[in-house]
Amino acid sequence: QNSSEMPETITSRDAARFPIVASCTLLGLYLFFKIFSQEYINLLLSMYFFVLGILALSHTISPMMNRFFPANFPNKQYQLLFTQGSGESKEEIVNYEFDTKDLVCLALSSVVGVWYLLRKHWIANNLFGLAFSLNGVELLHLNNVSTGCILLGGLFIYDVFWVFGTNVMVTVAKSFEAPIKLVFPQDLLEKGLEADNFAMLGLGDIVIPGIFIALLLRFDISLKKNTHTYFYTSFVAYIFGLGLTIFIMHIFKHAQ
């Protein structure tokens, strides 16, 4: 895959700014949904996430798909090069390298994309959602633990305010028809794949703790002790936190 995709490092200044930026975005979306027709916005968002989802899913399944290709698979290399100027002043704008295997992954992802566009099926939504989450954790790196604490602490206050102080978060989450959340059918046993009563989990609740847990995993590996103490501890704590949230949500019947 493209080697120029460097991870974006989040500094403590970025972390402190994040809740403010997220609040402005959330409020902007809320007002947008209130002022303009919902169909137009969701049509625009569907197209945007359709393209983005296909690329994210393709990038995610690419390493797994390598196992399924036979050894004699005719794998050709391609390069998409877009330059500006000529001679000495020539500079690259886009330099994307890919091969036949990547094209196969892109084709498979496009099938999921078309399925999502036409049916808005929960399985297609979740495939895109998981792909976005994995790409998010892969591309966003925290520079140290204190930055992670600032980020998680700031977003804790942000979440409490927008979920309990106002109806903004719930309104946006329900109006937004895009794979920015994982959905879990609660009537799966009765209706099977045609289930239509969903519980949802925003991707932010996966990616933000995810980048913190990924930092601890890198720390474990840097210790060279072959134990993943910090990773497992934080991972179990995350599962416990999420479980507790879902439990309380069912008791109070309110978004958490």
N, C-alpha and C positions, 0 to 999 in steps of 0.2 A: 504494500500500500504506500501511499504518498509519504515520503520520509520527511517532508517539510512541515508536517503536522506536529509542532512542538507543543508540549503541555503548557497551559496558561497557569503561571504561578500566582496564587492569591496572597497578597501581603496583608499585614494588619490594617493598613489604611483602607484597602479594598474591602476587607471584612467589616470594618466599622461603617463604611459608606453603604454597604449592601442593603440593610433594612430600609434605608431612606429611598434608594433607587427602586427597590422592590415595591415599596409603598406607593411611590409615584406611578409606577407601571400599573399596579393593581387598581388604583383610583382612576387612572386614565381609561383602562379597559371597562371599568364599571360605568363611567360616564358615557363612554362610546356605546355600550350596550343599551343605555337608557335613552340616548339621543337618536341613534341611527337604527335602521331596520336590522333585526338580528340575522335574517337570511343572508343579506349581502356580506356582513362581516364574516359569518361562518363559511360562506362560499370562498371568500378571499383566504381565510385561515386554512380551509381544507386544501386549497391548491398549494399554499406555502408549506404546510406540514406534509403534504403528499410527496413533494420533491425532497424535502429534508428527511422524511421518514425512510424513503427508499435508499437514500445515501447512507443513513445511519444503520439501517438494517443490513445493507450490503456489506458495510465495513465490519459489522458484528459477526455475521455468519461466515465471512471469508476464511478465518482460521479453521473453523470447524469443517467447512466444505472441502478443504484440502485433503482430508482423509478419504473422501469419497471419490476423488478423481483417480482413474487408473494410471499406472506408471507411464504408459505410452500415450497419455493424453497430449494432443498437439497444442502446446501452450505457447502462443505468440506474444511478444512484448509490444506494447504500444506506448506512445508518448503524445500527450496533448500539450502543445507549446504555443503560447500566445505572447508575442513580443511587440515592443514599441520602438520605433526608430530603426536606424540601420547603422552598419559599420561600427565604429568605436562607441557611439552613444546608444547602442542597442541594449534594451533592458527587458528582462522577463517579467511578464505580468502574471501569467498562469503557466505552471510547469507541472503537469499531472501525469504520472507514470502508472500504467495498469497493464494487465495481461488478459488472456482469454478466460481464465478462471474468474477474474473479477467481473467480467462481462456476464458470465453465467450467474454469479451471485446477484448482479444488478437485475438480471431478467427475473430471477426468482422473487426478489424483493419487489419488483414492479407488479408481479401478480398479486402480492399481498396489498400493495398500494391501490390497485384497481378494485380489489375486493373491499378495501376500507372505504374508498370513494363511493362505490355503488351501494354498499349495504350498511356501512358504518358498524360492521359486526364487532362485537366485543373482543373476539379472539384477535382479529386484525389490529384493533386498537391496542391491545396488550402487547402484541409483537412489536409494534412501533414504540410503545411506551418503554418497554424493556430495552430496546435498542438505543433510545435516547438516554436512558439511565446509564447504561454501560459506557456509552460514548462520553457522557458527562463526567463520570467518575474517572475515566481514562484521560480526559483532556484537562480537567481542573485539578491542580495540585496545590495543597496548602504548604506554606514554607516552614511553619512550625506549629507546635501544639497550642501555644497561646493564641495564635491567629485563629485556629479552629475553635477555641473557647470563645473568642470575641464574636466570631461568626454565628456559632450556635446560640450564644447568649442573646445577641442582638435579634436574631430571628425568632427566638422564643418570645420576646416582648412583642415583636411585630405580629406574630401569629396570634397571641392572646388578644391583642387589640383588635385586629381585623376579623377574627372569628367570633369573639364574644362581645366586643364593644360595638360592633356594627354588623350589618348583614351583607357587607361588601364581598367578602371572601366566598361565602356560600353562593351568592348570586352569580358571581363571575364563574365559579367552578361548575355551576349547573347550566349556565348559558353557553359556555365555551365548548363548541363541538370540535375538539381537536385532541389528538392523542397525547395530552399533557397529564394524563392520569391513568392509573391502572384501575380497571373495573372488575368487580367480583360479583357474579350473579348469585343472588340469594335464593332464587327459585330454580337452580340448576337441576335439582333432583326431580322436580315436577315437570319442567318444560324442556330439559336437556339443553341443546345448543341454541334453542330459540328463546332462552331466558331473557326477561326484560326488566327485572327488578334488581337494581345494582347498588352495591356499596362501592365507594371509590376511595382511592389513595393517590394523592397528588405526587407527581414525580419529584417535587422539591423535598418531600418527606423521605425520599429514597436517596437522591443525589447528595443533598447537603450532609446528612450523617454519613453517607457513603464515602465522601472525599476525606472525612475525618478518620473513618475506619481504615481507609486505604493508606493514609499517612502513618497510622500505627502499625500497619502490616509492613510498610517499608522500613519503619524503625526496628521492628522485630528482626527483619532480614539483615539490617545493618549491624545488629548485635552479634551476628554469626554464631548463635547458640543453638540453631536448629529447632528452637521452640518459638511458638507464636502466641506467647502469653498475652501481650497487649491486644493483639488482634482478636483472639477468642473472647477475652474479657469484654471488650467493647461490643463485639458482635452479639454476645449473649445479652448484654445490657440493652442493646438496640431492639432485639427480639422481645425482651421483657417489656420495654417501654411501649412498643407498638401494640403488643398484646393487651397491656393495661389500658391503652387509649381506646382500643376497639371495645373492650369490656365496659368501660365507662360510657362510651358512645351508645351502647345498647341499653344501658340503664337510664341515661338522661335524654335519649332520643334527640341529641343535638350534635352537630358537627364538632369535632375536637381539633 
